[in-house]
Amino acid sequence: MASPIIGIPNHSRNEAGELCLPGTYVDAVQAAGGTPILLPPNQPDLRQILAILDGLILPGGGDISPTLYSGMAHPTIYSVDPDRDEFEFSLAKLALTASIPVLGICRGMQMLNVASGGDLVTHVPDIYGTAIAHRLDHPRRPTQHEVDILPESRLATILGTTQATIVTWHHQAVRNLPIEWKVVAKASDGVIEAIEHQHHPWMFALQWHPEMSAQDPAHQRLFQAFVEAARSRKR
């Protein structure tokens, strides 16, 4: 059987006209047995895109425009991409009512929440302080911290653990969740770190970057479970 097709939206064109995405997403999908394809913004027929995909990853990236969730402007907001926002928001809305397996990562988790009607913490230190660094600044780069995962959650079953050391790179986070979502992991400062959809067949979202922990068996199991869910749908 052919490996499942996993769609991953990429950034809009940069000044050089390049369409880019960190290769770690591609590597993680391939290592788990999937075939990744990149999805540039501004595609005309999103239903046609979903029809050819067996799974969807909504990846990390710049901040989501606060206009999408009736948020306030903040001086720390950066790299807002209106074309990507519109594309991923519409794609997420469709995926919420489809059976396609979905994994949201960092910005992707935030986008799934916003598309569901939730909102965001515009700048984490303003609400949660700085006891835990969720990214390093000057220059912006990733860091690590611990998360606690709800023992009875489906995510804990997939990862095979209720505690994990994760790679993190964000300054915004989920604030209020619609009722169909459940919080299944938090950092010790209270930041929501993972959510799972209570009605969708397979939809999980992590605030951290599992694709940047390629040697971590728990995160390998996550991508394997995601690709297997996509493969089962393909059968």
N, C-alpha and C positions, 0 to 999 in steps of 0.2 A: 504494500500500500504506500502511496506517495505520502511524504511527510506533510503535516498540516501547514497551511499558509497563514503566517502571522503578520498582520499589518501594524506598522509603527509610523505615526505621523512624524515628519521632520520639520525643522525650522524653515521659515520663509527664506527667500534668497537674500544673501548678504550683499555687501557693496560690490563684491567681485562676481556676483551672479551665481554663487555656489549654494546648493541645497545640502545642508549638513545635519548629521546626527552622531552623537558619540557612539563609537563602534562597540562599546561594552554591551549595549542592548542587543545588537546583532549577534555578538559572541555568545551571550547567555541563551538566546533562543536557539541558535545552532547547536550549542552544547547539549541542549535538552531534546534535540531531535526535530525542531521545527525549521521551516523555511521562511526567513523574514523578508518582507518587502516594504520599502519606504513609501510613505504617502505624503506627497507635497500638498500644501494648502491650496485652496481655490479650485478644488475638483468639482465638476458640475453636478454629478449624480452620486450622492452619498449612499443611497440605497443599493446602487449597482456595486459600489465598493464593498459594502458589507456582505453582499451576496457572494462575492468571490473569496471572502476571508473565512478562515476557520477559527481565528482568534485575533484579539486586538489588544495592543499595549498602548496606553496613553503615557508618554514619557515625561521626564523632567524638562526644565527650561526656564525661561524668564517668567516674570510675574504676569498674572492674569489681570486684565484691566478691571479696576473696581467698579466700572460702569455695569459689568455683567452681574454683579451681586448687590447693587445699590450701596457700595462701599464708599469710603472717603479717600481722597487723595492723600498720599504720604510721601515725604521726601526720599524715603528709601526705596520706593517702587522703581524698578528698572527693567529694561529690555521688554517692554510691552510690545506685542506684535499683533495688531488688530486682525490681520488675515488669518494668522494661526489661531487666535482666540475664536474667531467666527467658525473656522473649520472644525476645530476640536470640540467646541461647544455643541455644534450641530451633530457631529459624529457621536458624541457622548449621549445626547438626547435619544438618538436612534438606538444606540446600543443598550440603553436602559430598558427598552421594550422588546429587544431581540433576545435570542437564545445564545448568541455568540459569547464564548468565554472572554472576559475582560480583566486586565490587570492594569491598575493605575499606579503610577510611580511618581512621587513628589508632586510636581505641578499637575500630573495626571490624576492624583488623588483629589487635589483641590478642584480640578475641572469637573470630575464626576460629582462632587458635592455641589458645586455651583449649578451644574446642569440639572441636578435633582431639586434645586430650590434652596440650597443651603448658602451659607456665607463664610467669609474667611477672617482670620486675624491678620490685619494688614502688616503688622511688624511684631514678631514674637516677643522681643525684649520689652516692649511697652506693656505687655500683659503678664508675661511669665518671668520677667527679670533675666538675669545673665548667669544664674548659678550653673546652668548647662548651656554650653555653646552648641547651637544647632547648625552653625557654619563658622568658619574662621574668616575674618575680614582683613582687608589691606594686604594682599589682594584676597578677593573672595575665593575660598577653596573649601573642600570637604573636611570633616572631622569625624570623630566617633563618640558614641555614648551608649548606655544600656537602655533597653526598653523592656517593659513587663507586658506579657501577652496573656490575655484572658484564658485560663486553663480550659474552659468548656467551649472555646471558639473553634470553628472550622480551621481558622488560620493556625492555631496551636497544633492541631492534628496534622496539618500539612507540613509545618516546619519541624515538628517533633520536639518542640521545646516551649517553655513559657517565659524564657528570658533569652535575650540575644544582644550581642554587641553589633551595632549597625553603623553603616556609613551614612552620614547625614550632610545635607548641603541646601539649607533653605532658611528664609527669614519670615515666611508666611506659613499659615497653618489653617486647618479646618476649625471653624468656631462652632456654629450651630448646624446640626445634622437633621435632615428630614427623617420622619419616623421609619422609613423603610431601610435605613442604614443603622448599623450597630457598631459602637466603638469596641474594638477588640485589642488595642494595645495603646499604652501611654508611656511617656518618659516620666521620670520621677518629679519633674517640675509641673506636670499636668498636661503638657502638650499632647494632643491626640496624634498617635503615630500610625494607627492602622484601623481600617473600617472594613466591614463586610456587608454586602447587601443581603437582606433577609428573605427576599423572594426570588431574586434572579438565580438561574441555575449555577452560574460560576462568575462571581464578580467580587474581586478583592482590591483594596487600594492601600498602599503603604506610603507614609510620608518620607521614609528613608529610601536608599538606593541599593536594592538587592543585586542589581547588575554590576555594582562596583565591589561586590564580595564574592567573586567567582569561585574562590577556593573554600567557601563556607558551605558545609554539607546541608545546613538548614535552607540556605537560599538556593542551592542546587535543587533541593526537593521542591521548592516553590515553583521554579521554572519547569521542572519535570511534570509537576501536577498540572500546571497551566497548559503545557503542550499536550499532555495526555487528554485533558478535557477537550482541547481543540481536535485532537485525533478522533476521539469518541464521537464528536459531532460530525466528523467527516465520513464516518462509516455508514 
